[in-house]
């Protein structure tokens, strides 16, 4: 069993396409569950999610890392995967995850992203992000393990202490602890469609600056409210 965890907050415009993509995987539906952990949305996010997901509930732990933690603790699967509500998962996503964890030494895997929205600027931005991710992995200097495209052994991530409840960078920081428990692997075929709406509304430079500022300050910065911005 693989458990897919999706944190949400006011995602009524995006959650359906994400969940539909998860419902159309190449592996049997009985081999995975879908868990939506909602940040007490003010719109129809939970109502829509209940049509597709196996479990939908309001998070009790703070921030997006806390939502992922709540999902991990509610999961039935030995493998837990995380993605975002505005992402689109290719049909082979879960099959790729399942195949990777046949190696008993692996505790975490992650993959690249591609832009859902078309445009040269979006393609260049994510090409740079994927290059950064690959350089970090192959040099073993760092692991750019984005929360939109990551999977863990559930027992290992619990032993590592789960995600930190910080405003940004929680998905990258966790790899520092996971690598002490086993192998982390970057899988180039484990691709996810990534929405560029944050960068479209707030600008790529500003969004990157805010993310780096928060991470540099240990993630505990209320200045930008990075994880629960509105994009409409």
mmCIF file of the C-alpha atoms, coordinates in Angstrom:
data_MODEL
# 
_entry.id   MODEL 
# 
loop_
_atom_site.group_PDB 
_atom_site.id 
_atom_site.type_symbol 
_atom_site.label_atom_id 
_atom_site.label_alt_id 
_atom_site.label_comp_id 
_atom_site.label_asym_id 
_atom_site.label_entity_id 
_atom_site.label_seq_id 
_atom_site.pdbx_PDB_ins_code 
_atom_site.Cartn_x 
_atom_site.Cartn_y 
_atom_site.Cartn_z 
_atom_site.occupancy 
_atom_site.B_iso_or_equiv 
_atom_site.pdbx_formal_charge 
_atom_site.auth_seq_id 
_atom_site.auth_comp_id 
_atom_site.auth_asym_id 
_atom_site.auth_atom_id 
_atom_site.pdbx_PDB_model_num 
ATOM 1   C CA . UNK A 1 1   ? 0.000   0.000  0.000   1.00 0.00 ? 1   UNK A CA 1 
ATOM 2   C CA . UNK A 1 2   ? 1.177   3.497  -0.905  1.00 0.00 ? 2   UNK A CA 1 
ATOM 3   C CA . UNK A 1 3   ? -0.423  6.512  0.786   1.00 0.00 ? 3   UNK A CA 1 
ATOM 4   C CA . UNK A 1 4   ? -0.471  9.792  -1.148  1.00 0.00 ? 4   UNK A CA 1 
ATOM 5   C CA . UNK A 1 5   ? -0.746  12.893 1.056   1.00 0.00 ? 5   UNK A CA 1 
ATOM 6   C CA . UNK A 1 6   ? -1.933  16.244 -0.270  1.00 0.00 ? 6   UNK A CA 1 
ATOM 7   C CA . UNK A 1 7   ? -2.036  19.372 1.929   1.00 0.00 ? 7   UNK A CA 1 
ATOM 8   C CA . UNK A 1 8   ? -4.654  21.892 0.794   1.00 0.00 ? 8   UNK A CA 1 
ATOM 9   C CA . UNK A 1 9   ? -5.807  25.439 1.493   1.00 0.00 ? 9   UNK A CA 1 
ATOM 10  C CA . UNK A 1 10  ? -8.515  27.122 -0.585  1.00 0.00 ? 10  UNK A CA 1 
ATOM 11  C CA . UNK A 1 11  ? -7.807  24.921 -3.609  1.00 0.00 ? 11  UNK A CA 1 
ATOM 12  C CA . UNK A 1 12  ? -11.286 24.471 -5.091  1.00 0.00 ? 12  UNK A CA 1 
ATOM 13  C CA . UNK A 1 13  ? -10.043 25.516 -8.545  1.00 0.00 ? 13  UNK A CA 1 
ATOM 14  C CA . UNK A 1 14  ? -7.194  22.989 -8.647  1.00 0.00 ? 14  UNK A CA 1 
ATOM 15  C CA . UNK A 1 15  ? -7.829  20.028 -6.367  1.00 0.00 ? 15  UNK A CA 1 
ATOM 16  C CA . UNK A 1 16  ? -10.109 18.119 -8.765  1.00 0.00 ? 16  UNK A CA 1 
ATOM 17  C CA . UNK A 1 17  ? -7.559  17.908 -11.604 1.00 0.00 ? 17  UNK A CA 1 
ATOM 18  C CA . UNK A 1 18  ? -4.904  16.762 -9.133  1.00 0.00 ? 18  UNK A CA 1 
ATOM 19  C CA . UNK A 1 19  ? -7.106  14.045 -7.670  1.00 0.00 ? 19  UNK A CA 1 
ATOM 20  C CA . UNK A 1 20  ? -8.393  12.914 -11.065 1.00 0.00 ? 20  UNK A CA 1 
ATOM 21  C CA . UNK A 1 21  ? -4.792  12.428 -12.190 1.00 0.00 ? 21  UNK A CA 1 
ATOM 22  C CA . UNK A 1 22  ? -4.208  10.324 -9.094  1.00 0.00 ? 22  UNK A CA 1 
ATOM 23  C CA . UNK A 1 23  ? -7.299  8.239  -9.765  1.00 0.00 ? 23  UNK A CA 1 
ATOM 24  C CA . UNK A 1 24  ? -5.953  7.358  -13.231 1.00 0.00 ? 24  UNK A CA 1 
ATOM 25  C CA . UNK A 1 25  ? -2.746  5.530  -12.383 1.00 0.00 ? 25  UNK A CA 1 
ATOM 26  C CA . UNK A 1 26  ? -1.370  2.411  -14.046 1.00 0.00 ? 26  UNK A CA 1 
ATOM 27  C CA . UNK A 1 27  ? -1.450  0.439  -10.789 1.00 0.00 ? 27  UNK A CA 1 
ATOM 28  C CA . UNK A 1 28  ? -4.726  -0.919 -9.364  1.00 0.00 ? 28  UNK A CA 1 
ATOM 29  C CA . UNK A 1 29  ? -6.655  1.546  -7.195  1.00 0.00 ? 29  UNK A CA 1 
ATOM 30  C CA . UNK A 1 30  ? -6.569  -0.967 -4.343  1.00 0.00 ? 30  UNK A CA 1 
ATOM 31  C CA . UNK A 1 31  ? -2.786  -0.536 -4.065  1.00 0.00 ? 31  UNK A CA 1 
ATOM 32  C CA . UNK A 1 32  ? -2.837  3.087  -2.948  1.00 0.00 ? 32  UNK A CA 1 
ATOM 33  C CA . UNK A 1 33  ? -4.888  5.523  -0.901  1.00 0.00 ? 33  UNK A CA 1 
ATOM 34  C CA . UNK A 1 34  ? -5.373  9.273  -1.303  1.00 0.00 ? 34  UNK A CA 1 
ATOM 35  C CA . UNK A 1 35  ? -5.323  11.481 1.802   1.00 0.00 ? 35  UNK A CA 1 
ATOM 36  C CA . UNK A 1 36  ? -6.237  15.182 1.686   1.00 0.00 ? 36  UNK A CA 1 
ATOM 37  C CA . UNK A 1 37  ? -5.241  17.214 4.747   1.00 0.00 ? 37  UNK A CA 1 
ATOM 38  C CA . UNK A 1 38  ? -6.939  20.596 4.621   1.00 0.00 ? 38  UNK A CA 1 
ATOM 39  C CA . UNK A 1 39  ? -5.865  23.839 6.303   1.00 0.00 ? 39  UNK A CA 1 
ATOM 40  C CA . UNK A 1 40  ? -9.475  24.749 7.163   1.00 0.00 ? 40  UNK A CA 1 
ATOM 41  C CA . UNK A 1 41  ? -10.279 26.138 3.720   1.00 0.00 ? 41  UNK A CA 1 
ATOM 42  C CA . UNK A 1 42  ? -12.995 28.756 3.315   1.00 0.00 ? 42  UNK A CA 1 
ATOM 43  C CA . UNK A 1 43  ? -14.078 27.439 -0.095  1.00 0.00 ? 43  UNK A CA 1 
ATOM 44  C CA . UNK A 1 44  ? -15.309 24.066 -1.442  1.00 0.00 ? 44  UNK A CA 1 
ATOM 45  C CA . UNK A 1 45  ? -11.943 22.299 -1.283  1.00 0.00 ? 45  UNK A CA 1 
ATOM 46  C CA . UNK A 1 46  ? -13.015 19.589 1.169   1.00 0.00 ? 46  UNK A CA 1 
ATOM 47  C CA . UNK A 1 47  ? -16.356 19.060 -0.540  1.00 0.00 ? 47  UNK A CA 1 
ATOM 48  C CA . UNK A 1 48  ? -14.656 18.473 -3.889  1.00 0.00 ? 48  UNK A CA 1 
ATOM 49  C CA . UNK A 1 49  ? -11.898 16.321 -2.383  1.00 0.00 ? 49  UNK A CA 1 
ATOM 50  C CA . UNK A 1 50  ? -14.402 13.970 -0.760  1.00 0.00 ? 50  UNK A CA 1 
ATOM 51  C CA . UNK A 1 51  ? -15.560 12.903 -4.216  1.00 0.00 ? 51  UNK A CA 1 
ATOM 52  C CA . UNK A 1 52  ? -12.141 11.481 -5.052  1.00 0.00 ? 52  UNK A CA 1 
ATOM 53  C CA . UNK A 1 53  ? -10.036 10.930 -1.922  1.00 0.00 ? 53  UNK A CA 1 
ATOM 54  C CA . UNK A 1 54  ? -10.165 8.119  0.623   1.00 0.00 ? 54  UNK A CA 1 
ATOM 55  C CA . UNK A 1 55  ? -9.606  10.389 3.619   1.00 0.00 ? 55  UNK A CA 1 
ATOM 56  C CA . UNK A 1 56  ? -10.279 14.121 3.954   1.00 0.00 ? 56  UNK A CA 1 
ATOM 57  C CA . UNK A 1 57  ? -9.796  15.956 7.237   1.00 0.00 ? 57  UNK A CA 1 
ATOM 58  C CA . UNK A 1 58  ? -8.724  19.288 8.724   1.00 0.00 ? 58  UNK A CA 1 
ATOM 59  C CA . UNK A 1 59  ? -5.134  19.467 9.883   1.00 0.00 ? 59  UNK A CA 1 
ATOM 60  C CA . UNK A 1 60  ? -4.345  19.804 13.573  1.00 0.00 ? 60  UNK A CA 1 
ATOM 61  C CA . UNK A 1 61  ? -0.615  20.546 13.291  1.00 0.00 ? 61  UNK A CA 1 
ATOM 62  C CA . UNK A 1 62  ? 0.579   23.975 12.078  1.00 0.00 ? 62  UNK A CA 1 
ATOM 63  C CA . UNK A 1 63  ? 1.825   24.925 8.602   1.00 0.00 ? 63  UNK A CA 1 
ATOM 64  C CA . UNK A 1 64  ? 2.228   22.779 5.506   1.00 0.00 ? 64  UNK A CA 1 
ATOM 65  C CA . UNK A 1 65  ? 4.786   20.504 7.160   1.00 0.00 ? 65  UNK A CA 1 
ATOM 66  C CA . UNK A 1 66  ? 2.283   19.849 9.934   1.00 0.00 ? 66  UNK A CA 1 
ATOM 67  C CA . UNK A 1 67  ? -0.384  18.960 7.368   1.00 0.00 ? 67  UNK A CA 1 
ATOM 68  C CA . UNK A 1 68  ? 1.986   16.441 5.800   1.00 0.00 ? 68  UNK A CA 1 
ATOM 69  C CA . UNK A 1 69  ? 2.760   15.036 9.245   1.00 0.00 ? 69  UNK A CA 1 
ATOM 70  C CA . UNK A 1 70  ? -0.942  14.629 10.028  1.00 0.00 ? 70  UNK A CA 1 
ATOM 71  C CA . UNK A 1 71  ? -1.330  12.739 6.775   1.00 0.00 ? 71  UNK A CA 1 
ATOM 72  C CA . UNK A 1 72  ? 1.642   10.489 7.487   1.00 0.00 ? 72  UNK A CA 1 
ATOM 73  C CA . UNK A 1 73  ? 0.251   9.564  10.889  1.00 0.00 ? 73  UNK A CA 1 
ATOM 74  C CA . UNK A 1 74  ? -3.166  8.778  9.343   1.00 0.00 ? 74  UNK A CA 1 
ATOM 75  C CA . UNK A 1 75  ? -1.653  6.738  6.499   1.00 0.00 ? 75  UNK A CA 1 
ATOM 76  C CA . UNK A 1 76  ? -2.098  2.987  6.114   1.00 0.00 ? 76  UNK A CA 1 
ATOM 77  C CA . UNK A 1 77  ? 0.712   2.535  3.600   1.00 0.00 ? 77  UNK A CA 1 
ATOM 78  C CA . UNK A 1 78  ? 4.262   1.410  4.240   1.00 0.00 ? 78  UNK A CA 1 
ATOM 79  C CA . UNK A 1 79  ? 5.250   4.033  1.672   1.00 0.00 ? 79  UNK A CA 1 
ATOM 80  C CA . UNK A 1 80  ? 4.010   7.631  1.932   1.00 0.00 ? 80  UNK A CA 1 
ATOM 81  C CA . UNK A 1 81  ? 4.214   10.043 -0.998  1.00 0.00 ? 81  UNK A CA 1 
ATOM 82  C CA . UNK A 1 82  ? 3.586   13.791 -0.934  1.00 0.00 ? 82  UNK A CA 1 
ATOM 83  C CA . UNK A 1 83  ? 2.415   16.165 -3.624  1.00 0.00 ? 83  UNK A CA 1 
ATOM 84  C CA . UNK A 1 84  ? 0.642   19.520 -3.879  1.00 0.00 ? 84  UNK A CA 1 
ATOM 85  C CA . UNK A 1 85  ? -2.976  20.296 -4.660  1.00 0.00 ? 85  UNK A CA 1 
ATOM 86  C CA . UNK A 1 86  ? -2.148  22.226 -7.828  1.00 0.00 ? 86  UNK A CA 1 
ATOM 87  C CA . UNK A 1 87  ? 0.068   19.503 -9.307  1.00 0.00 ? 87  UNK A CA 1 
ATOM 88  C CA . UNK A 1 88  ? -0.802  16.961 -11.980 1.00 0.00 ? 88  UNK A CA 1 
ATOM 89  C CA . UNK A 1 89  ? 0.562   13.438 -11.572 1.00 0.00 ? 89  UNK A CA 1 
ATOM 90  C CA . UNK A 1 90  ? 1.437   11.344 -14.638 1.00 0.00 ? 90  UNK A CA 1 
ATOM 91  C CA . UNK A 1 91  ? -0.218  7.889  -14.873 1.00 0.00 ? 91  UNK A CA 1 
ATOM 92  C CA . UNK A 1 92  ? 3.031   6.083  -14.037 1.00 0.00 ? 92  UNK A CA 1 
ATOM 93  C CA . UNK A 1 93  ? 3.827   8.133  -10.916 1.00 0.00 ? 93  UNK A CA 1 
ATOM 94  C CA . UNK A 1 94  ? 2.788   5.591  -8.297  1.00 0.00 ? 94  UNK A CA 1 
ATOM 95  C CA . UNK A 1 95  ? 4.199   2.678  -10.302 1.00 0.00 ? 95  UNK A CA 1 
ATOM 96  C CA . UNK A 1 96  ? 7.565   4.456  -10.408 1.00 0.00 ? 96  UNK A CA 1 
ATOM 97  C CA . UNK A 1 97  ? 7.482   4.965  -6.642  1.00 0.00 ? 97  UNK A CA 1 
ATOM 98  C CA . UNK A 1 98  ? 6.533   1.346  -6.024  1.00 0.00 ? 98  UNK A CA 1 
ATOM 99  C CA . UNK A 1 99  ? 9.348   0.077  -8.237  1.00 0.00 ? 99  UNK A CA 1 
ATOM 100 C CA . UNK A 1 100 ? 11.976  2.282  -6.556  1.00 0.00 ? 100 UNK A CA 1 
ATOM 101 C CA . UNK A 1 101 ? 11.225  0.999  -3.071  1.00 0.00 ? 101 UNK A CA 1 
ATOM 102 C CA . UNK A 1 102 ? 11.985  -2.577 -4.056  1.00 0.00 ? 102 UNK A CA 1 
ATOM 103 C CA . UNK A 1 103 ? 15.478  -1.634 -2.928  1.00 0.00 ? 103 UNK A CA 1 
ATOM 104 C CA . UNK A 1 104 ? 15.267  -2.162 0.852   1.00 0.00 ? 104 UNK A CA 1 
ATOM 105 C CA . UNK A 1 105 ? 18.055  0.334  1.498   1.00 0.00 ? 105 UNK A CA 1 
ATOM 106 C CA . UNK A 1 106 ? 16.131  3.300  0.106   1.00 0.00 ? 106 UNK A CA 1 
ATOM 107 C CA . UNK A 1 107 ? 14.315  5.521  2.614   1.00 0.00 ? 107 UNK A CA 1 
ATOM 108 C CA . UNK A 1 108 ? 13.409  8.494  0.380   1.00 0.00 ? 108 UNK A CA 1 
ATOM 109 C CA . UNK A 1 109 ? 13.038  9.230  -3.321  1.00 0.00 ? 109 UNK A CA 1 
ATOM 110 C CA . UNK A 1 110 ? 12.263  12.385 -5.274  1.00 0.00 ? 110 UNK A CA 1 
ATOM 111 C CA . UNK A 1 111 ? 12.019  13.591 -8.837  1.00 0.00 ? 111 UNK A CA 1 
ATOM 112 C CA . UNK A 1 112 ? 11.904  16.585 -11.193 1.00 0.00 ? 112 UNK A CA 1 
ATOM 113 C CA . UNK A 1 113 ? 9.036   18.899 -12.114 1.00 0.00 ? 113 UNK A CA 1 
ATOM 114 C CA . UNK A 1 114 ? 7.772   20.388 -15.358 1.00 0.00 ? 114 UNK A CA 1 
ATOM 115 C CA . UNK A 1 115 ? 5.531   23.463 -15.793 1.00 0.00 ? 115 UNK A CA 1 
ATOM 116 C CA . UNK A 1 116 ? 1.809   22.904 -16.278 1.00 0.00 ? 116 UNK A CA 1 
ATOM 117 C CA . UNK A 1 117 ? 1.512   26.364 -17.793 1.00 0.00 ? 117 UNK A CA 1 
ATOM 118 C CA . UNK A 1 118 ? 3.193   26.838 -21.150 1.00 0.00 ? 118 UNK A CA 1 
ATOM 119 C CA . UNK A 1 119 ? 5.776   29.507 -21.930 1.00 0.00 ? 119 UNK A CA 1 
ATOM 120 C CA . UNK A 1 120 ? 9.512   29.860 -22.396 1.00 0.00 ? 120 UNK A CA 1 
ATOM 121 C CA . UNK A 1 121 ? 9.977   31.645 -19.069 1.00 0.00 ? 121 UNK A CA 1 
ATOM 122 C CA . UNK A 1 122 ? 8.282   28.828 -17.145 1.00 0.00 ? 122 UNK A CA 1 
ATOM 123 C CA . UNK A 1 123 ? 10.298  26.177 -18.960 1.00 0.00 ? 123 UNK A CA 1 
ATOM 124 C CA . UNK A 1 124 ? 13.578  27.970 -18.257 1.00 0.00 ? 124 UNK A CA 1 
ATOM 125 C CA . UNK A 1 125 ? 12.706  28.459 -14.581 1.00 0.00 ? 125 UNK A CA 1 
ATOM 126 C CA . UNK A 1 126 ? 11.994  24.779 -13.999 1.00 0.00 ? 126 UNK A CA 1 
ATOM 127 C CA . UNK A 1 127 ? 14.907  23.658 -16.151 1.00 0.00 ? 127 UNK A CA 1 
ATOM 128 C CA . UNK A 1 128 ? 17.121  25.609 -13.767 1.00 0.00 ? 128 UNK A CA 1 
ATOM 129 C CA . UNK A 1 129 ? 15.375  24.094 -10.732 1.00 0.00 ? 129 UNK A CA 1 
ATOM 130 C CA . UNK A 1 130 ? 15.781  20.564 -12.090 1.00 0.00 ? 130 UNK A CA 1 
ATOM 131 C CA . UNK A 1 131 ? 19.434  21.207 -12.937 1.00 0.00 ? 131 UNK A CA 1 
ATOM 132 C CA . UNK A 1 132 ? 19.983  22.469 -9.391  1.00 0.00 ? 132 UNK A CA 1 
ATOM 133 C CA . UNK A 1 133 ? 18.315  19.315 -8.085  1.00 0.00 ? 133 UNK A CA 1 
ATOM 134 C CA . UNK A 1 134 ? 20.457  17.017 -10.216 1.00 0.00 ? 134 UNK A CA 1 
ATOM 135 C CA . UNK A 1 135 ? 23.718  18.800 -9.348  1.00 0.00 ? 135 UNK A CA 1 
ATOM 136 C CA . UNK A 1 136 ? 22.924  18.545 -5.650  1.00 0.00 ? 136 UNK A CA 1 
ATOM 137 C CA . UNK A 1 137 ? 22.120  14.851 -5.925  1.00 0.00 ? 137 UNK A CA 1 
ATOM 138 C CA . UNK A 1 138 ? 25.063  13.719 -8.032  1.00 0.00 ? 138 UNK A CA 1 
ATOM 139 C CA . UNK A 1 139 ? 27.568  15.712 -5.991  1.00 0.00 ? 139 UNK A CA 1 
ATOM 140 C CA . UNK A 1 140 ? 25.863  14.525 -2.770  1.00 0.00 ? 140 UNK A CA 1 
ATOM 141 C CA . UNK A 1 141 ? 26.154  18.093 -1.451  1.00 0.00 ? 141 UNK A CA 1 
ATOM 142 C CA . UNK A 1 142 ? 22.410  18.552 -0.914  1.00 0.00 ? 142 UNK A CA 1 
ATOM 143 C CA . UNK A 1 143 ? 19.056  17.006 -1.822  1.00 0.00 ? 143 UNK A CA 1 
ATOM 144 C CA . UNK A 1 144 ? 16.464  19.351 -3.338  1.00 0.00 ? 144 UNK A CA 1 
ATOM 145 C CA . UNK A 1 145 ? 13.553  17.160 -2.256  1.00 0.00 ? 145 UNK A CA 1 
ATOM 146 C CA . UNK A 1 146 ? 10.466  19.205 -3.095  1.00 0.00 ? 146 UNK A CA 1 
ATOM 147 C CA . UNK A 1 147 ? 7.298   18.295 -1.215  1.00 0.00 ? 147 UNK A CA 1 
ATOM 148 C CA . UNK A 1 148 ? 5.334   18.133 -4.470  1.00 0.00 ? 148 UNK A CA 1 
ATOM 149 C CA . UNK A 1 149 ? 7.263   15.062 -5.620  1.00 0.00 ? 149 UNK A CA 1 
ATOM 150 C CA . UNK A 1 150 ? 8.719   13.032 -2.773  1.00 0.00 ? 150 UNK A CA 1 
ATOM 151 C CA . UNK A 1 151 ? 8.112   9.610  -1.200  1.00 0.00 ? 151 UNK A CA 1 
ATOM 152 C CA . UNK A 1 152 ? 9.364   7.955  2.003   1.00 0.00 ? 152 UNK A CA 1 
ATOM 153 C CA . UNK A 1 153 ? 9.302   4.722  3.906   1.00 0.00 ? 153 UNK A CA 1 
ATOM 154 C CA . UNK A 1 154 ? 6.736   5.603  6.549   1.00 0.00 ? 154 UNK A CA 1 
ATOM 155 C CA . UNK A 1 155 ? 8.588   4.020  9.460   1.00 0.00 ? 155 UNK A CA 1 
ATOM 156 C CA . UNK A 1 156 ? 11.812  5.818  8.482   1.00 0.00 ? 156 UNK A CA 1 
ATOM 157 C CA . UNK A 1 157 ? 10.277  9.281  8.203   1.00 0.00 ? 157 UNK A CA 1 
ATOM 158 C CA . UNK A 1 158 ? 8.617   8.828  11.586  1.00 0.00 ? 158 UNK A CA 1 
ATOM 159 C CA . UNK A 1 159 ? 11.948  7.782  13.104  1.00 0.00 ? 159 UNK A CA 1 
ATOM 160 C CA . UNK A 1 160 ? 13.545  10.856 11.506  1.00 0.00 ? 160 UNK A CA 1 
ATOM 161 C CA . UNK A 1 161 ? 11.100  13.083 13.361  1.00 0.00 ? 161 UNK A CA 1 
ATOM 162 C CA . UNK A 1 162 ? 8.722   13.962 10.485  1.00 0.00 ? 162 UNK A CA 1 
ATOM 163 C CA . UNK A 1 163 ? 8.586   17.394 8.842   1.00 0.00 ? 163 UNK A CA 1 
ATOM 164 C CA . UNK A 1 164 ? 9.503   20.512 10.790  1.00 0.00 ? 164 UNK A CA 1 
ATOM 165 C CA . UNK A 1 165 ? 6.602   22.931 11.284  1.00 0.00 ? 165 UNK A CA 1 
ATOM 166 C CA . UNK A 1 166 ? 8.231   25.854 9.470   1.00 0.00 ? 166 UNK A CA 1 
ATOM 167 C CA . UNK A 1 167 ? 6.932   28.226 6.820   1.00 0.00 ? 167 UNK A CA 1 
ATOM 168 C CA . UNK A 1 168 ? 9.203   27.136 3.950   1.00 0.00 ? 168 UNK A CA 1 
ATOM 169 C CA . UNK A 1 169 ? 12.032  24.716 3.275   1.00 0.00 ? 169 UNK A CA 1 
ATOM 170 C CA . UNK A 1 170 ? 10.585  21.921 5.405   1.00 0.00 ? 170 UNK A CA 1 
ATOM 171 C CA . UNK A 1 171 ? 10.601  19.632 2.356   1.00 0.00 ? 171 UNK A CA 1 
ATOM 172 C CA . UNK A 1 172 ? 14.322  20.244 1.767   1.00 0.00 ? 172 UNK A CA 1 
ATOM 173 C CA . UNK A 1 173 ? 15.413  20.172 5.415   1.00 0.00 ? 173 UNK A CA 1 
ATOM 174 C CA . UNK A 1 174 ? 13.953  16.736 6.061   1.00 0.00 ? 174 UNK A CA 1 
ATOM 175 C CA . UNK A 1 175 ? 16.442  15.101 3.681   1.00 0.00 ? 175 UNK A CA 1 
ATOM 176 C CA . UNK A 1 176 ? 19.271  16.110 6.027   1.00 0.00 ? 176 UNK A CA 1 
ATOM 177 C CA . UNK A 1 177 ? 17.801  13.758 8.611   1.00 0.00 ? 177 UNK A CA 1 
ATOM 178 C CA . UNK A 1 178 ? 16.584  11.051 6.235   1.00 0.00 ? 178 UNK A CA 1 
ATOM 179 C CA . UNK A 1 179 ? 20.047  10.474 4.744   1.00 0.00 ? 179 UNK A CA 1 
ATOM 180 C CA . UNK A 1 180 ? 21.236  9.293  8.156   1.00 0.00 ? 180 UNK A CA 1 
ATOM 181 C CA . UNK A 1 181 ? 18.750  6.404  7.993   1.00 0.00 ? 181 UNK A CA 1 
ATOM 182 C CA . UNK A 1 182 ? 19.395  5.091  4.491   1.00 0.00 ? 182 UNK A CA 1 
ATOM 183 C CA . UNK A 1 183 ? 19.720  5.922  0.812   1.00 0.00 ? 183 UNK A CA 1 
ATOM 184 C CA . UNK A 1 184 ? 18.035  8.870  -0.891  1.00 0.00 ? 184 UNK A CA 1 
ATOM 185 C CA . UNK A 1 185 ? 17.567  8.565  -4.637  1.00 0.00 ? 185 UNK A CA 1 
ATOM 186 C CA . UNK A 1 186 ? 16.724  11.066 -7.355  1.00 0.00 ? 186 UNK A CA 1 
ATOM 187 C CA . UNK A 1 187 ? 14.609  9.449  -10.100 1.00 0.00 ? 187 UNK A CA 1 
ATOM 188 C CA . UNK A 1 188 ? 14.503  11.371 -13.352 1.00 0.00 ? 188 UNK A CA 1 
ATOM 189 C CA . UNK A 1 189 ? 11.415  9.529  -14.634 1.00 0.00 ? 189 UNK A CA 1 
ATOM 190 C CA . UNK A 1 190 ? 9.393   10.435 -11.533 1.00 0.00 ? 190 UNK A CA 1 
ATOM 191 C CA . UNK A 1 191 ? 8.058   13.671 -13.021 1.00 0.00 ? 191 UNK A CA 1 
ATOM 192 C CA . UNK A 1 192 ? 5.249   15.885 -11.735 1.00 0.00 ? 192 UNK A CA 1 
ATOM 193 C CA . UNK A 1 193 ? 3.374   18.726 -13.418 1.00 0.00 ? 193 UNK A CA 1 
ATOM 194 C CA . UNK A 1 194 ? 4.034   21.817 -11.312 1.00 0.00 ? 194 UNK A CA 1 
ATOM 195 C CA . UNK A 1 195 ? 1.899   24.982 -11.306 1.00 0.00 ? 195 UNK A CA 1 
ATOM 196 C CA . UNK A 1 196 ? 3.745   28.250 -11.840 1.00 0.00 ? 196 UNK A CA 1 
ATOM 197 C CA . UNK A 1 197 ? 0.881   30.381 -10.464 1.00 0.00 ? 197 UNK A CA 1 
ATOM 198 C CA . UNK A 1 198 ? 2.882   31.603 -7.458  1.00 0.00 ? 198 UNK A CA 1 
ATOM 199 C CA . UNK A 1 199 ? 5.595   32.910 -9.757  1.00 0.00 ? 199 UNK A CA 1 
ATOM 200 C CA . UNK A 1 200 ? 3.082   34.372 -12.199 1.00 0.00 ? 200 UNK A CA 1 
ATOM 201 C CA . UNK A 1 201 ? 1.313   36.384 -9.511  1.00 0.00 ? 201 UNK A CA 1 
ATOM 202 C CA . UNK A 1 202 ? 4.227   37.402 -7.294  1.00 0.00 ? 202 UNK A CA 1 
ATOM 203 C CA . UNK A 1 203 ? 7.134   37.146 -9.726  1.00 0.00 ? 203 UNK A CA 1 
ATOM 204 C CA . UNK A 1 204 ? 9.905   34.545 -9.925  1.00 0.00 ? 204 UNK A CA 1 
ATOM 205 C CA . UNK A 1 205 ? 12.573  36.740 -8.331  1.00 0.00 ? 205 UNK A CA 1 
ATOM 206 C CA . UNK A 1 206 ? 10.390  37.816 -5.426  1.00 0.00 ? 206 UNK A CA 1 
ATOM 207 C CA . UNK A 1 207 ? 9.104   34.280 -4.769  1.00 0.00 ? 207 UNK A CA 1 
ATOM 208 C CA . UNK A 1 208 ? 12.626  32.842 -4.822  1.00 0.00 ? 208 UNK A CA 1 
ATOM 209 C CA . UNK A 1 209 ? 13.891  35.619 -2.554  1.00 0.00 ? 209 UNK A CA 1 
ATOM 210 C CA . UNK A 1 210 ? 11.126  35.037 -0.013  1.00 0.00 ? 210 UNK A CA 1 
ATOM 211 C CA . UNK A 1 211 ? 11.776  31.274 -0.013  1.00 0.00 ? 211 UNK A CA 1 
ATOM 212 C CA . UNK A 1 212 ? 15.530  31.733 0.445   1.00 0.00 ? 212 UNK A CA 1 
ATOM 213 C CA . UNK A 1 213 ? 14.994  34.387 3.146   1.00 0.00 ? 213 UNK A CA 1 
ATOM 214 C CA . UNK A 1 214 ? 12.751  32.089 5.155   1.00 0.00 ? 214 UNK A CA 1 
ATOM 215 C CA . UNK A 1 215 ? 15.064  29.090 4.774   1.00 0.00 ? 215 UNK A CA 1 
ATOM 216 C CA . UNK A 1 216 ? 18.103  31.199 5.753   1.00 0.00 ? 216 UNK A CA 1 
ATOM 217 C CA . UNK A 1 217 ? 16.281  32.226 8.940   1.00 0.00 ? 217 UNK A CA 1 
ATOM 218 C CA . UNK A 1 218 ? 15.558  28.653 9.949   1.00 0.00 ? 218 UNK A CA 1 
ATOM 219 C CA . UNK A 1 219 ? 12.047  28.629 8.523   1.00 0.00 ? 219 UNK A CA 1 
ATOM 220 C CA . UNK A 1 220 ? 10.474  30.464 11.427  1.00 0.00 ? 220 UNK A CA 1 
ATOM 221 C CA . UNK A 1 221 ? 9.521   33.708 9.727   1.00 0.00 ? 221 UNK A CA 1 
ATOM 222 C CA . UNK A 1 222 ? 5.990   35.113 9.802   1.00 0.00 ? 222 UNK A CA 1 
ATOM 223 C CA . UNK A 1 223 ? 6.904   38.068 7.591   1.00 0.00 ? 223 UNK A CA 1 
ATOM 224 C CA . UNK A 1 224 ? 5.777   36.559 4.284   1.00 0.00 ? 224 UNK A CA 1 
ATOM 225 C CA . UNK A 1 225 ? 3.179   33.874 5.182   1.00 0.00 ? 225 UNK A CA 1 
ATOM 226 C CA . UNK A 1 226 ? 4.681   31.962 2.279   1.00 0.00 ? 226 UNK A CA 1 
ATOM 227 C CA . UNK A 1 227 ? 2.753   28.699 2.633   1.00 0.00 ? 227 UNK A CA 1 
ATOM 228 C CA . UNK A 1 228 ? -0.808  30.067 2.686   1.00 0.00 ? 228 UNK A CA 1 
ATOM 229 C CA . UNK A 1 229 ? -0.852  32.840 0.126   1.00 0.00 ? 229 UNK A CA 1 
ATOM 230 C CA . UNK A 1 230 ? -3.814  33.345 -2.147  1.00 0.00 ? 230 UNK A CA 1 
ATOM 231 C CA . UNK A 1 231 ? -3.200  32.919 -5.898  1.00 0.00 ? 231 UNK A CA 1 
ATOM 232 C CA . UNK A 1 232 ? -6.603  33.777 -7.379  1.00 0.00 ? 232 UNK A CA 1 
# 
